[in-house]
Amino acid sequence: MLENDRTFHAFGMEVIVDEPGRAVIRMPVRDDMANGFGITHGGVVFALADTAFAVACNDPDGPVTVSVGADIVFFRSTRPGDVLTAEAHHRVTRGRTGLYDVTVTDAEGAVVAEFRGHARRTDRRLDDG
């Protein structure tokens, strides 16, 4: 899945952990990821959390699972030069619907944002193209 994810590569993300129901993704914040106030753009933080969510809910041998919704709360700002880490955990699945929580932290471990993603398992397989 990540081989074809242009955002993952363009943002310089790196997979640290990829386990069923859990993922950890790291990303350095670059100058071009800052908003007009000089802080990391919220959309960039969301993209990092969303990527960890996607990795956590997709098993290479399982069906394609997609987001049907997500919420994020920002707790602190970061700046270019910071390194962010998103850790996603599966919470619960009922039928085809799953719930995942993602915590984004800075290099010191301070919580930057909390993301909650709602996933839906499809009938498609990852190798279906």
Buried (B, 14 or more C-beta within 10 A) or exposed (E): EBEEBEEBEEBEBEBEBBEEBBBBBBBBBEEEBBEEEEBBBEEBBBBBBBBBBBBBBBBEEEBBBEBEEBEBEBEEBBBBEBBBBBBBBBEEBEEEEBBBBBBBBBEEEEEBBBBBBBBBBEEEEBEEE
